[in-house]
Amino acid sequence: MPEAVTPSPSTTKPLPSTPKPFAAEDEAALREALKRCSPSTFEAAVQFRKTGNAEHVPAVVIGIIERFVEPDLRMKLKDADDDLRLIEDLGIDSLTMMEIVILVEDVLQMSINNDELRNLRTVGDVKTFIDCKIRGLPLPKPTKFIPIEHIGAVMPVQPPFLFLNEASVSSTAANGKYKITGQEFFLQGHFKDNPVMPASIMLEALGQLAVLYLLEGAPTEPGKAVSSQMIFFTGCEGVRAHRVCKPGDILTLSIKPKRMKMPLATFEGSIRVGQEKAVIVEEITLTYGFVEAANSPVPINGMHVDGVNGNSVATATPTPLRAAINA
Amino acid sequence: MPRVFITGLGFITSIGNDAATVTRNLRELRHGFEVYPPFQKPDIPCKVVGTVKDFNTESADPEDWTFPSRYRIKRELLRSMAPNGLYAHCAFLQAIEDARLTESDISNPDAGLYAASGGSPFLTHFHHERLQKVGVMRCSPLGIVASIVGTLNFNLVAAFKIQGASCGFSSACASSAHALGYAFDDLKLGRQKRMFIVGAEDGNVDAILPFAGMRTLSLQTDPSLASRPFDAARDGFVGTGGGTVMVLETEAEVARRGVQPYAEFLGWGQASDGYNVAISHPEGGGSAAAMARALRSTGVPAEKIDYVNAHATSTLIGDVSEARALRAVFKNSAERPLVSSTKALTGHGLSLAGVMESAFCALALREGFVPGNAHLTKVDPECEGLNIPRTTENRATEMVLKNSSGFGGANVALIFKRA
């Protein structure tokens, strides 16, 4: 399992506790650099440069991203959640990402290494990344995309009771998809001549995604790993089903950890079909336990060597930054 | 082999930013020269430039540029352009509209694009200076594609989703004439069905001033006296920028789409001086050979040529060299073809010149006129024996020959026929 990416000393320099004096010419240069950004972006940048207070960073970063997004897509950023995707939702290509980085570096007076950018896929990823850089914290684990073979290899649950076709896991969330095929054995009786996905099974699917998060994404203690044999359901609250789901529907599942304290992990979860809400769970709680981490697989060049079946599973997805250059 | 026709034109030039304005200025011999503000310094000896109007590309940041509102260009496209890319992009949009091309006519494996510009010395300078000052990792990731020779084809191929042949031509002031010639060959050989030929230049300080170092620029301060091809008092060329796009199509495509072409492109020839890196052959050897080859390959006898749009840039050596080449080629009929250089009106567009002036020939053939040789008072005795009209002649012509020459003694001659 990939460890948290510890930045090399040369690329992360926590800001000095007393920021450099911010002179009038610095302000003029900053104003020029941010001349196509909103006034609030400039103000946040000034505040950051004067005080070194990292609270101003998200406003600067979002303001800079906004400046590079085509005007008709900018509305998306206004009420964006952190899951807004840079490429798919905002049309930011790898060259634009570089332009953003160069301006962020210039404005926040920091250096960003290309390799560090490879896994930034969402607005939230960018905010977390910059925040970690500013505070000199280790960078979070990148979002991992987990294909079905790998899901089957690591999960304690197996077909015909596995309800995930694909998943992505980061340190802060997990997302997955499941297509109701109509071949599920329980649909023969649920209901007579009217196959409907049981709500209890949809809850099970969210629980399975949470298990995958614990195994692949959750922070652990040094030398420990979450044991797939020790995860069990404890309880859930605030479950509401909003939509009947039938064969052919593709369930989009997502969970986010709310609290984690050994031996309990509590998540919020939701299932959508397209844009329609299907199930909401306010809290779903699992119990888990650690074992000694034995020979955990090491990521090599973006390839994840699967310890169970010996196959190589690509966990790195096409990077937004690499390969765009066709020189 | 299929016949080849000119079906669309687009212009951003010192004498107009659309075909109608260009035609009027060619007919009325109105030049596009201005006293160029950035040249008004004591250490800059030349003062006049053929300026592109209604565009401001002074900034190295394309988002600062201003241009006519009829052109809407996304930041995503603009960010990798040099000024010459902007001019060409706008001319391209005109040419598409003029030729009535659909998206699928433009973007398919049988439609290609050949381009010519000298790159952007202006942006090369800017980005290298920035590299020295702030370090390479703070430089624009698009600095290279905006600056180097080839910037035109990179940008246009991507912007217009060209899928056929594409490349750039680099034979200095013969570049876009070469592009036309090779595009013609591709159409003749059945490799492509439609070709876009693009020439463009920044036409700013960095693009033009270095020629003052060669002592080839006119030092005249009066815009109406600076460019005087074939005149005894000429003292060098006047630089200009802008962009021109020409659409060439096979006869099958012309018939399929039911469009009325400007003219037929009959063929071309090229030859080199093998003489000097920058000085024209004194007898016009390469230029004469290029014209002879163009005539031979098209089977058009010299006496059938009605008009020659000369390369003549208003330099001392170049104009004489071309005059001698013309006399050599049109021996018995040297008085017959009308000869004029429209650089008297536009200035010298360098890589842009060949396609821009070929497009002028297309307008002249379709509209039935021959632009006069403006600003000619007394013909240089060395250039005598040619039929150089001082005013525009309003009569239809059948056959037009276009000359282009570039550094290294590269010479191209193209022949067009009324459609």
Interface residues (C-beta under 8 A of the other chain):
Chain A: R36 F68 E70 D93 L95 T96 M98 E99 I102 E105 D106 S111 A327
Chain B: E63 K74 R75 E76 R79 M137 R138 C139 S140 P141 L142 I144
